[in-house]
């Protein structure tokens, strides 16, 4: 876990990722609603785009953390790139899994 002592000094690159994450936060909330209600037997529908945006919300937030860690010298550019690749692979796998798992509740 990365720690930041000065939250007033956030890199522009990290801010871009955080802003993208915030723009997609509504989709994350919708996904949580769908998953929670599925557990208790209430059917709520979600689009494939909302699933993708929800996962992207989380991914962009993590990328922001990586950019900030690079900015303050906690990780190298190479380590950041490796983490970005890993995040993209995990994001694509999670999107695929959620679309499959929620198939009866997914609209186009």
Rosetta blueprint (number, residue, H / E / L):
1 X L
2 X L
3 X L
4 X L
5 X L
6 X L
7 X L
8 X L
9 X L
10 X L
11 X L
12 X H
13 X H
14 X H
15 X H
16 X H
17 X H
18 X H
19 X H
20 X H
21 X H
22 X H
23 X H
24 X L
25 X H
26 X H
27 X H
28 X H
29 X H
30 X H
31 X H
32 X H
33 X H
34 X H
35 X H
36 X H
37 X H
38 X H
39 X H
40 X H
41 X L
42 X L
43 X L
44 X L
45 X L
46 X E
47 X E
48 X H
49 X H
50 X H
51 X H
52 X H
53 X H
54 X H
55 X H
56 X H
57 X H
58 X H
59 X H
60 X H
61 X H
62 X H
63 X H
64 X H
65 X H
66 X H
67 X H
68 X H
69 X H
70 X H
71 X H
72 X L
73 X L
74 X L
75 X L
76 X L
77 X H
78 X H
79 X H
80 X H
81 X H
82 X H
83 X H
84 X H
85 X H
86 X H
87 X H
88 X H
89 X H
90 X H
91 X H
92 X H
93 X H
94 X H
95 X H
96 X H
97 X H
98 X H
99 X H
100 X H
101 X H
102 X L
103 X H
104 X H
105 X H
106 X E
107 X E
108 X L
